[in-house]
């Protein structure tokens, strides 16, 4: 099994490579070759017994997609992209990386011609959706993104579906919930505070909350995100029909409910590390977010995630903190 | 008023230019300058008193979009594109013209920078939709195209919405019904028979019907298509909110209902000119088409079309046949 990961140095890319190395196989076939593409050097996962080839380059540079695809990987995880805040701030870069990059990859696959049809797992996003929202968002709710990032994700979904329909690849787009609790340093995603108000207090540090307690989001842990990717890479996609992208399961929680779960996990002292600093701009951005999904298509296909925010905190404590919460007092 | 039409040599482009010349004004402002872009030479409309500048070039050729936009037109009608059959047959050309061409145009608009925000009327298509369909398709039905052409149209709609949201243009995408009865020679659109089984008999000629009588389609006349474009160019778009593309009104009719209307307009002899020659491939393509829409958003914005297929035939007889049906016997 030869696997290509684009965006392999990112948070999910690293976790995915680690899991592929640890599992040693994907869908019953031994993981022999890992090609790890990113514009910053990706670290080959510790303990991987096969061949890991890093490619430090940008998918939009001519020839890079061809180089990445030269070994005709069986499975492609396409995670590369600039995040929401950056795509909005740098209009040209967002379209270049998130749209042209995806197209360059799909074109490189297509040019391998008839007879080659790799599984392509594309990470789309909750940003595919745009207000106004019903109370419960069903699988057939329309995608009307209201950010550059969301627009680029939906365009990539459309390309994925069309290339799949034409038999050039076998694609599935998984719309990730907000990934929470993101480990490590904050990135430029506008949604970063959902993680930092949990992550920093659990590490005994202060965090800033820029929105009100009633803001509701749809969350899944990094561990669940990786499990979605692995599951998407191995299942029969025939039941998807023509609609190749779908929302992943998650936990619907308000910021207030997140904080209540933090209190149960780490006590009042941890909650006391959250400093409320209302930001009208950030609040406006999250005034109408899709917070509640009925993900029955994903459930029918076997995708699973946490069902409580307590479980999301527990996953972080196990995976990132060695099972230990450092109390602030 | 300076108006740019891309695809100005096409059927709708020609009709539009003729109407703009005849009306002499758009939204109360005199039509002083017409820029007519197409890759085949567009004819300046007869009787136009302003300056008409043809540009014979392809939008995807570097510099062409910039040349077309150099005069900073107030209104842009973006009609250019390859049709469904051709976009499916020539994968690369379809994406180049229908996606890269649109992007080149929007980028040329964006580069004129803050303070310039032209009205852009984009002709999208019923091909934006994909099966499975409900009996009645509502305005919030999702767009899941199942052709290259439809995919390229929906991607262009997404770009239109994003550039509009960012204040770079003021866009509206109008999803045209099947245009019926198309004048002139057949083009490479797979849906051509819906027109030819009316047009040819009305001109005393034989036509081939490749599908069964119960195939249902959503139709509007070329005259209505032009009225949609003119209306879209002049109305306040604020009520559209973030959802900048919408289905246009039309007439839902089966092939059998079309033929019944032909019989009422031109008698049994005309109907006798339709030769049934079942084509399994064409029939499969039209087995699941969206045939019935509730277009209340368009109605609320003032878009109007024919309400019977008889009126569609009557429009053709008036506009193309000088009011005269040539009987075949």
HADDOCK unambig.tbl for C-alpha pairs under 7 A between the chains (distance, minus, plus):
assign (segid A and resid 140 and name CA) (segid B and resid 142 and name CA) 6.74 0.50 0.50
assign (segid A and resid 141 and name CA) (segid B and resid 142 and name CA) 6.48 0.50 0.50
assign (segid A and resid 142 and name CA) (segid B and resid 140 and name CA) 6.74 0.50 0.50
assign (segid A and resid 142 and name CA) (segid B and resid 141 and name CA) 6.49 0.50 0.50
assign (segid A and resid 142 and name CA) (segid B and resid 142 and name CA) 4.35 0.50 0.50
assign (segid A and resid 144 and name CA) (segid B and resid 243 and name CA) 6.88 0.50 0.50
assign (segid A and resid 148 and name CA) (segid B and resid 162 and name CA) 6.42 0.50 0.50
assign (segid A and resid 151 and name CA) (segid B and resid 158 and name CA) 6.30 0.50 0.50
assign (segid A and resid 151 and name CA) (segid B and resid 162 and name CA) 6.91 0.50 0.50
assign (segid A and resid 155 and name CA) (segid B and resid 155 and name CA) 5.66 0.50 0.50
assign (segid A and resid 158 and name CA) (segid B and resid 151 and name CA) 6.30 0.50 0.50
assign (segid A and resid 162 and name CA) (segid B and resid 148 and name CA) 6.42 0.50 0.50
assign (segid A and resid 162 and name CA) (segid B and resid 151 and name CA) 6.93 0.50 0.50
assign (segid A and resid 243 and name CA) (segid B and resid 144 and name CA) 6.89 0.50 0.50
